[in-house]
Amino acid sequence: MSDSLAEGITIVEDINKWGEPLPSLEAIYLLSPTEKSVQALIADFWGTRTFTYKAAHIFFTDTCPEPLFSELGRSRLAKVVKTLKEIHLAFSPTSPSTYNLYCPFRAGERTQQLEALAQQIATLWTTQEYPAIRYRKGPEDTAQLAHTVLAKLNAFKGDTPSLGEGPEKENTLTAAHHGPGSQTCFSTAA
């Protein structure tokens, strides 16, 4: 929090809780692109004659689905947006080299879970160099996840052609599966 204060950020609030309008200040929103967070964002600029904040700088942690993006564009909020970016951070760093990915197990949703996990892994790599992806022969899920991660990375590279063109190109992302009922694990090496 002290780092935020040093940058001139004086108030940090939960978007799901109502706050006092501060029409003289600009707001920075760091949001997951979900229906709930987009609705809360729109609500901050709806229902009053004056806006809650002078301007909005919006940063989504992942790709914003087109219907939600369109809804933002149709709202009153569109008049005060100064920044709108997808920063691809669908993970939580716990240390400089350890990351948590959130993908709860739900029976019958294997494909959607692999897709969500691949998205999180790919967003992790958009902050670093473009990796080579390797996996061991074994369960089909390992290969499917590795191929899906590669497809996501290729899509990000299409949006940002310079991804992976830095001086360190030797990063490797390795997928391994450790037996029936276990999770697929990823490790990195430079």
N, C-alpha and C positions, 0 to 999 in steps of 0.2 A: 504494500500500500504506500510506503514511503516513496517508492519509485514513481508512482502515479502522481503524488503530490509534487514531486520535483519537476514533473512535466506540466504542471498547472491543472491537473485533474483534481477537482475539489470534492466531487460527490460521486459515489458509486452506488447504484441502485439496482434492485432486481426488477426486471421489466414486468414481471407478473404482479408487482405491488404498486399501488397508486402512489405517485409522488407529487409534491407541490409543483405547480407550473413555474418555470423559470424562463420566461420569454426573452430575456436578455442574454442567455447562454446558448451555445451550440452543444448538441449532444452527440456522443459517440456510442454506437450500438454494436456490440459483438454478439451475434446471434447464430444459432443453428437454424437452417432454413426449413422450419417446420410450420405447419398451419397455426399452431398455438403461438409461437413467437412472432410470426408475421401479423397475426391479429392483434397481439398486444402492442406491437410497434404502431400499427395503424391507429389503434385506440388512443395512443399518446397524442395524436394530432387530429382527433375527431371529437365533435360534440361541443366545442366551445368556439366563441367568436375569434379568439386569438389562439395562436399555436402554443403548445406546451413549451417548446424550445424555439429559439431563433432559427436553427438549422439542424439537419441530421446528417451524420457521417455513418453509413451503415456498412458493416463488414460481416459477411456470412462465412461461417466456418466450413462450408461445403457448397456445392453447386445448388443454386436456388431453382427449384422446379418452375417451369414456364408458367403454370397457372398462378402460383404465388407471386412471381415476378410481375405478371400482368395485373394482378390485384393491387400490388403496390403502385403501379403506374396509373391506375384509375382512382386512387385515393387522393385525399387532400395532401397527404404527406409528400407526394411527388413535387409539389411546389417549393418545398424547402430542402430537398435532398441535395447535398453538396458532393457527397461521395457515396458510391454504391459499388462494392467489390466483393468478389468471392475469393477468399484467401486460402482455401483448401487446408484446413487444420482439423480434420476429423479424428483427432487423437489427443491424448493428454500426456505430456512429458512428465515423468516422475524423477528423472535425473538426466544428465547430458546424453546418456546412451540407452535409456530405457523408456519405453512408451507403453501406455495402456490403450487398448482398443476395446470399444464396447460393442459386443455382439451377443446378446443373451440367446440361449438355446430355446427354440420353440419347435416342438415336434411338427413335422409336415411342412416346414418352411426352409428346407435345406438350401435351395437355390437362392432364395432371397437373402439368407444369412451369408452365404458365400459372396454374393454380390455386395452386400453391405461391408463385409470384412475386407474385400478387395478394394473398395472405395477408400476405406480408412487407411489401409496400407499404402495405397497409391498417393493419398494426400500427404502422408508422412514423407514420402520420397520427393515431393515437389519442393520441399524446403532444402533438399540436398542435391547430390548429383544423380544422374540417371543410372540406375543399377542394371547389372546383368542379373537375370533371374534363373535360378537353377532349382531343380527339385529331384528327389529320388524316386525311382520307380516304386510304385506301391499303390495305396488306395487311390481311387479315381478322384476323390475330393482334393487331394494334394495337387494333382495336375490341373484340375479345373480351376482351383484357386490361383495357381501360378499363372495360368493363361488369362484369367480374368484380370489379375493385377496388371499384367503386361498390356492388355487392351486399355485399361484405365490410364496407365502411364502414357501410352501412345496418344490417347485422346488429349491428355494434358499437354503433351509435346506439340500437338496440332495447334493448341491455343497459345503455347509459349515455345516457339521453335528453338530458343536458346537453352532450354532445359537440358542439362547434362553436358554442356559444352565448355564447362570450366576446366581448370587444370587437373583436377582429380577425377578421372573417369574410371577408375578401377574398383568401384564399389560393387559388391555382390550381395544379392538378397537370396537367401537359401531357404527353401521350404522343406520341412521334414514332418513326417507323421509318425507317431510313436505307438502304434498298435491300435487294436479295435477299441472304440469308445473314447480314445484320447483326442486331444486337440492337435491341430496342425500348428506348428511353431515356425517362426521366422527368425533368422539370425542374420546379422550383417557383418561384412568384413571389408576392409579397405585394401 
